Amino acid sequence: MYTPPPFRIDDPDTLHRFIRAHSFATLMTPSDEGLQITHLPLLIEPEAGPHGTLRGHFAKANPHAQRISTGAPTTAIFHGPHAYVSPHDYSGQTPAVPTWNYAVVHAHGTLNALADDSELTQHLAEIVETYETGSPNPWAYDADSDLNRGLLRAIVGFELPIQHFEGKFKLGQNRSAEDQSAMLEALQQGSVEGQALAEFIQKFNG
């Protein structure tokens, strides 16, 4: 990924937090038939391996599942907020052109199969807990139910130990303080996407 120095994010904690907050990923693995691409949620265990480990599952019918344990390089892309930025959104003190600001993280590694049904069941319990937390009426996961036993026969679990990862937060850091302030104000008053990006920028800047 092309990442000019002002936009490069190397801090592991920042990258891990981003992955947790934007966990619906685009997973890409090459194959003889072309690039296998799947959109799916991935959970991260930061302490598993030098850079953390991602875990997820495919439908067994998904051809992407056949790439598990082949050693093929795989990339998971996590997408954060993004929005168009007009030259009018800056302070007007320096020349500007239209651009698009955004935040993404790429995690690279190879896919390995989860060891057995117990690991897959644990993964399913964790993913349900992650996304049901905060619900006023959370759905209860029953590992011993017929529904779960049927599900285990229909999916394939995997892990992706992260060999290296990279973050790009293109948030206008290359502009003057005046331009950044004007841009933030414009985003806050703009589209839903712009407001989400403005909130992300404020949190990132502390």
C-alpha positions in Angstrom: 0.0 0.0 0.0 1.4 3.4 -1.0 1.7 5.3 2.3 3.5 8.7 2.4 5.1 9.3 5.8 2.6 11.8 7.2 -0.2 9.1 6.9 1.7 6.0 8.1 0.6 4.4 11.3 3.0 1.9 12.8 1.9 1.7 16.5 0.5 -1.8 17.2 -2.0 -0.7 19.8 -3.5 1.8 17.4 -3.7 -0.8 14.6 -5.3 -3.4 17.0 -7.9 -0.9 18.2 -8.7 0.1 14.7 -9.2 -3.6 13.7 -11.5 -4.1 16.7 -13.6 -1.0 15.9 -13.8 -1.8 12.1 -13.8 -5.6 12.2 -15.8 -6.3 9.0 -13.0 -7.0 6.6 -12.2 -7.8 3.0 -10.1 -10.9 2.8 -8.1 -11.6 -0.3 -6.1 -14.8 -1.3 -4.7 -15.7 -4.7 -5.7 -19.0 -6.3 -5.3 -20.7 -9.7 -8.8 -19.5 -10.6 -7.9 -15.9 -9.7 -8.2 -13.8 -6.6 -10.5 -15.2 -3.9 -12.3 -12.3 -2.1 -14.6 -12.7 0.9 -16.2 -10.0 3.0 -16.5 -11.2 6.6 -16.0 -10.2 10.3 -12.7 -11.1 11.8 -11.7 -11.1 15.5 -8.2 -10.3 16.7 -6.2 -11.7 19.5 -3.4 -9.1 20.0 -1.3 -11.3 22.2 -1.3 -14.4 19.9 1.9 -14.1 17.9 4.3 -11.2 17.4 1.6 -9.0 15.7 -1.6 -10.7 16.8 -3.8 -13.3 15.1 -7.1 -12.9 13.3 -9.8 -15.5 13.5 -12.8 -16.1 11.3 -14.8 -18.7 9.3 -16.0 -19.4 5.8 -19.1 -21.2 4.5 -17.8 -24.6 3.6 -19.2 -24.1 0.1 -17.1 -20.9 -0.4 -14.1 -21.7 -2.7 -12.0 -19.4 -0.5 -12.1 -22.1 2.2 -10.0 -24.3 -0.1 -7.1 -21.9 0.3 -6.7 -22.6 4.0 -3.3 -24.2 4.9 -2.0 -23.8 1.3 0.6 -21.2 2.3 -0.9 -18.7 -0.1 -0.3 -15.1 1.0 -3.5 -13.5 2.3 -4.4 -9.9 3.1 -7.2 -8.7 5.3 -8.3 -5.1 4.7 -10.1 -3.2 7.4 -12.0 -0.1 6.3 -12.6 2.9 8.5 -14.5 6.1 7.8 -13.9 8.0 4.6 -15.2 11.1 2.8 -14.6 13.5 -0.1 -12.8 16.7 0.7 -13.4 19.8 -1.5 -10.8 22.5 -2.0 -13.4 24.8 -0.5 -13.2 22.9 2.8 -9.8 24.3 3.6 -8.9 27.8 4.9 -8.0 29.2 1.5 -4.5 30.2 2.6 -2.7 27.7 0.3 -3.6 26.0 -3.0 -5.6 22.8 -2.8 -7.2 20.2 -5.1 -10.1 17.8 -4.4 -9.2 14.7 -2.5 -10.5 11.7 -0.5 -9.6 11.2 3.1 -9.8 7.8 4.8 -8.4 5.3 7.3 -7.5 1.7 6.5 -5.4 -1.1 7.9 -3.9 -4.0 6.0 -2.9 -7.3 7.8 -0.8 -9.8 5.9 -0.2 -13.5 6.6 -1.2 -17.0 5.6 -4.4 -18.9 6.6 -4.3 -21.9 8.9 -7.3 -24.2 9.8 -8.6 -24.1 13.4 -7.5 -27.3 15.1 -10.9 -28.9 15.8 -14.6 -28.4 16.5 -13.9 -27.2 20.0 -11.8 -24.3 18.7 -14.4 -23.5 16.1 -17.1 -23.6 18.8 -15.1 -21.2 21.0 -14.6 -18.9 18.0 -18.4 -18.8 17.4 -19.1 -18.1 21.0 -16.6 -15.2 21.0 -18.0 -13.7 17.8 -21.5 -13.9 19.1 -20.5 -12.3 22.4 -18.6 -9.6 20.6 -21.5 -8.5 18.4 -24.4 -9.2 20.8 -22.8 -7.1 23.6 -24.8 -4.0 24.2 -28.0 -5.4 22.7 -31.1 -4.9 24.9 -32.1 -8.5 24.2 -28.8 -10.4 23.3 -29.2 -13.7 21.5 -27.9 -16.6 23.6 -25.4 -18.9 21.9 -25.9 -22.6 22.8 -22.9 -24.7 21.9 -24.8 -27.9 22.6 -27.8 -27.2 20.4 -28.7 -29.0 17.3 -28.5 -25.7 15.5 -24.9 -25.2 16.5 -24.0 -28.8 15.5 -25.5 -28.2 12.1 -23.6 -25.0 11.8 -20.3 -26.6 12.5 -20.9 -29.0 9.6 -21.5 -26.0 7.2 -18.5 -23.8 8.0 -14.7 -23.9 8.1 -12.8 -22.0 10.8 -9.4 -20.4 10.2 -6.8 -18.2 11.8 -4.5 -15.7 10.2 -1.3 -15.0 12.2 -0.3 -11.5 11.2 3.2 -11.6 9.7 3.1 -7.8 9.2 0.5 -5.1 9.1 0.3 -1.5 8.0 -2.0 1.4 8.6 -2.8 4.5 6.5 -4.8 7.3 8.1 -5.0 10.0 5.4 -6.6 12.7 7.5 -5.1 15.9 6.1 -1.9 15.7 8.3 0.0 17.2 5.3 -2.0 20.4 5.5 -1.5 23.4 7.7 -3.2 23.6 11.1 -5.5 26.2 9.7 -6.5 24.0 6.8 -7.0 21.0 9.1 -9.3 23.0 11.4 -11.4 24.3 8.4 -11.6 20.8 6.9 -12.8 19.4 10.2 -15.5 22.0 10.5 -16.7 21.4 7.0 -16.8 17.6 7.5 -18.9 18.1 10.7 -21.4 20.1 8.8 -21.5 17.8 5.7 -22.6 14.3 4.8 -23.1 11.4 7.2 -19.8 9.9 5.9 -18.1 13.3 6.5 -19.4 13.5 10.1 -18.1 10.0 10.8 -14.7 10.9 9.5 -14.7 14.1 11.5 -15.5 12.1 14.7 -12.6 9.7 13.8 -10.2 12.6 13.3 -11.1 14.1 16.7 -10.6 10.8 18.5 -7.3 10.2 16.7 -6.0 13.6 17.6 -7.1 13.1 21.2 
